[in-house]
């Protein structure tokens, strides 16, 4: 992330979503990290563990919570996000 931005949300607002990495976009969804890791680091760990953004879909919440910084609330937010994405995709495909 560019050092002139304190957090990925600032980068998104100033430069646009298309300039953010997958980890930065996921960090915006997570909102916070842990005492020892930023939200970007937690997001990157999740991407490293599952291989890609699309591979995270379909995993049990308990699997997501194996990552430090992902508790029940964040796992629920991630599940809700992926359900919304699935609904958008189904809507587009139905047209």
Secondary structure, 3 states (H helix, E strand, C coil): CCCCCCCHHHHHHHHCHHHCCHHHHHHHHHCCCCCCCCHHHHHHHHHHHHCCHHHHCCCCHHHHCCCCCCCHHHHHHHHHHHHHHHHHHHHHHHC
